[in-house]
Amino acid sequence: MDPQILRAGFRVAVLVAGVALLLLIFEPRDSAEFVVSAMALVIGLIFMSLVAVLVWYSTPRMPKAHNASVQRRRKQQ
């Protein structure tokens, strides 16, 4: 997946979660706005975790043979 799209998605998720958290501080607990802000915070956190999982799966892995040769060279130095 394109890293720019993932970065933009993560920024949107942080914005949604951050604004929702900021609103939760100032709203009364027994109001409907508090419930909506809490739901927005949960959705933002879920979206952040989904983007993080997508980044984790889309990053290329180093082959084990290459990694072993790099580790041997580091030990020799």
trRosetta pair geometry for C-beta under 8 A, 3 or more apart (Angstrom, degrees):
i j d omega theta_ij theta_ji phi_ij phi_ji
1 5 6.3 -99 165 68 98 121
1 6 6.0 99 114 -49 118 111
1 54 6.1 -17 36 169 156 112
1 58 4.7 -75 30 -109 91 154
2 5 4.4 80 77 5 102 107
2 6 7.0 -179 92 -7 54 85
3 6 5.6 -57 -148 41 38 111
3 7 6.0 41 154 -22 71 106
3 55 8.0 68 -124 -122 77 93
4 7 5.7 -52 -145 36 31 112
4 8 6.3 31 155 -18 64 105
5 8 5.8 -54 -148 37 30 110
5 9 6.3 32 153 -19 64 107
6 9 5.6 -54 -146 37 32 113
6 10 6.3 32 155 -20 65 105
6 51 5.8 141 -160 -165 80 96
6 54 6.0 -159 -117 104 116 117
6 55 5.4 129 176 -78 147 92
6 58 7.2 -155 -59 49 151 150
7 10 5.8 -54 -148 35 30 110
7 11 6.5 31 153 -19 63 105
8 11 5.7 -54 -149 35 32 112
8 12 6.5 34 153 -19 65 104
9 12 5.7 -53 -149 35 33 111
9 13 6.4 32 153 -18 65 106
9 47 7.3 -134 171 168 94 103
9 51 4.8 180 112 -105 114 130
10 13 5.6 -54 -148 37 33 113
10 14 6.3 34 153 -19 66 104
10 48 6.5 73 -140 -129 72 72
10 51 4.7 -177 -77 131 79 153
10 52 7.6 92 -107 -60 114 68
10 55 7.9 16 -59 -42 131 134
11 14 5.7 -52 -146 37 32 110
11 15 6.3 35 153 -21 64 105
12 15 5.6 -55 -150 35 31 113
12 16 6.4 29 154 -18 66 105
12 47 7.5 -71 100 140 93 142
13 16 5.8 -52 -145 36 31 109
13 17 6.2 23 159 -11 66 110
13 44 5.3 139 -169 -163 66 70
13 45 7.9 129 177 -78 106 15
13 47 4.0 -159 -111 105 114 108
13 48 4.1 165 141 -68 138 73
13 51 6.0 -148 -4 2 151 138
14 17 6.0 -59 -141 44 29 106
14 18 5.8 29 160 -21 66 114
14 44 7.5 119 -92 -179 12 114
14 48 6.6 88 -64 -96 64 120
15 18 5.9 -57 -139 39 24 109
15 19 6.2 18 165 -13 63 109
15 44 7.9 -139 75 -133 45 127
16 19 6.3 -60 -145 39 23 104
16 20 6.2 21 158 -16 61 113
16 40 6.0 -131 176 174 94 95
16 43 6.8 -69 143 96 138 95
16 44 3.7 -169 101 -95 100 113
16 47 7.0 42 56 47 141 143
17 20 5.8 -59 -145 41 28 111
17 21 6.2 28 157 -20 65 108
17 40 7.8 -175 -96 136 39 77
17 41 5.7 79 -140 -142 67 59
17 44 3.0 -175 -61 126 78 136
17 45 5.6 104 -110 -55 131 65
17 47 7.9 -156 -42 53 107 103
17 48 6.4 -21 -23 -29 147 130
18 21 5.8 -55 -146 36 28 109
18 22 6.3 28 155 -18 64 107
18 44 7.7 -145 -1 169 51 158
19 22 5.6 -54 -147 37 32 113
19 23 6.3 31 154 -17 65 106
19 40 7.6 -54 88 134 91 136
20 23 5.8 -55 -147 38 30 109
20 24 6.4 38 153 -28 64 103
20 37 4.9 158 -157 -168 77 72
20 38 7.4 150 174 -78 114 15
20 40 3.9 -167 -98 99 132 105
20 41 3.9 -162 120 -64 131 74
20 44 5.9 -173 19 1 136 139
21 24 5.6 -47 -148 26 33 116
21 25 7.2 40 153 -26 60 97
21 41 5.7 102 -63 -113 70 119
22 25 6.1 -49 -163 19 35 113
22 26 7.4 4 154 2 63 108
23 26 6.3 -75 -154 46 38 95
23 27 5.8 24 161 -20 77 119
23 33 7.3 -110 164 157 120 104
23 37 4.3 -139 99 -123 118 139
23 40 8.0 31 51 63 135 136
24 27 6.3 -63 -132 35 27 104
24 34 6.7 85 -130 -144 68 74
24 37 4.9 -178 -69 128 75 129
24 38 6.3 93 -104 -73 120 69
24 41 6.5 -1 -39 -44 137 143
27 31 5.7 -111 172 57 103 130
27 33 4.9 -133 -146 102 144 111
27 34 4.6 -174 115 -77 122 80
27 37 6.1 150 23 9 149 150
28 31 4.8 92 71 -16 91 111
28 34 6.5 -97 88 -45 45 129
29 34 5.5 132 -137 -150 31 171
30 34 7.3 65 27 25 12 144
31 34 4.9 110 64 -5 79 99
31 35 7.7 -144 103 0 52 83
32 35 5.6 -52 -158 34 44 112
32 36 6.4 42 147 -17 71 105
33 36 5.6 -54 -146 39 36 111
33 37 6.1 35 155 -19 68 107
34 37 5.8 -56 -146 39 29 110
34 38 6.3 30 154 -20 64 106
35 38 5.7 -54 -147 36 30 112
35 39 6.4 29 153 -17 64 105
36 39 5.7 -54 -149 37 31 110
36 40 6.3 33 152 -20 65 106
37 40 5.5 -51 -145 37 33 113
37 41 6.4 38 152 -22 64 102
38 41 5.6 -50 -150 32 32 114
38 42 6.6 32 152 -17 64 103
39 42 5.7 -53 -149 36 34 111
39 43 6.3 33 153 -17 66 106
40 43 5.7 -53 -144 39 32 111
40 44 6.2 36 154 -21 65 106
41 44 5.7 -54 -147 36 29 112
41 45 6.4 26 156 -16 64 106
42 45 5.8 -56 -147 38 30 109
42 46 6.3 30 154 -18 65 107
43 46 5.7 -54 -146 38 31 111
43 47 6.2 32 154 -19 65 108
44 47 5.7 -55 -146 38 29 111
44 48 6.4 33 154 -21 64 104
45 48 5.6 -49 -147 34 32 113
45 49 6.5 29 155 -16 64 104
46 49 5.9 -57 -150 38 31 108
46 50 6.4 32 152 -19 65 106
47 50 5.7 -52 -146 36 32 112
47 51 6.4 32 155 -17 65 104
48 51 5.9 -56 -150 37 31 109
48 52 6.3 32 152 -20 65 107
49 52 5.5 -52 -146 37 34 115
49 53 6.4 36 154 -20 66 102
50 53 5.7 -52 -148 35 33 110
50 54 6.4 34 152 -19 64 105
51 54 5.5 -53 -148 37 34 113
51 55 6.4 37 152 -20 65 103
52 55 5.7 -51 -149 34 32 112
52 56 6.4 34 152 -21 64 105
53 56 5.5 -53 -148 35 33 114
53 57 6.3 25 156 -12 66 107
54 57 6.0 -59 -144 42 30 105
54 58 5.9 17 161 -13 67 116
55 58 6.0 -65 -136 43 26 103
55 59 6.4 33 164 -33 64 102
56 59 6.5 -49 -150 17 24 108
62 66 5.5 -116 176 81 97 118
62 67 5.0 110 116 -60 122 103
63 66 4.6 86 66 9 92 104
63 67 6.8 -162 92 -7 46 88
64 67 5.5 -57 -144 40 34 113
64 68 6.2 37 156 -24 68 104
65 68 5.9 -52 -148 32 29 111
65 69 6.7 26 155 -15 62 104
66 69 6.0 -57 -152 36 32 107
66 70 6.4 32 152 -19 65 107
67 70 5.7 -55 -149 36 32 112
67 71 6.4 33 153 -19 65 106
68 71 5.7 -54 -148 36 32 111
68 72 6.5 34 153 -20 65 103
69 72 5.7 -50 -147 34 35 112
69 73 6.5 35 154 -18 65 104
70 73 5.8 -55 -150 36 32 110
70 74 6.5 33 152 -20 65 105
71 74 5.7 -53 -148 34 33 112
71 75 6.6 33 154 -19 64 104
72 75 5.8 -56 -152 35 33 110
72 76 6.5 31 153 -20 66 107
73 76 5.7 -56 -149 35 33 111
73 77 6.7 32 155 -22 65 103
74 77 6.0 -55 -151 31 33 109
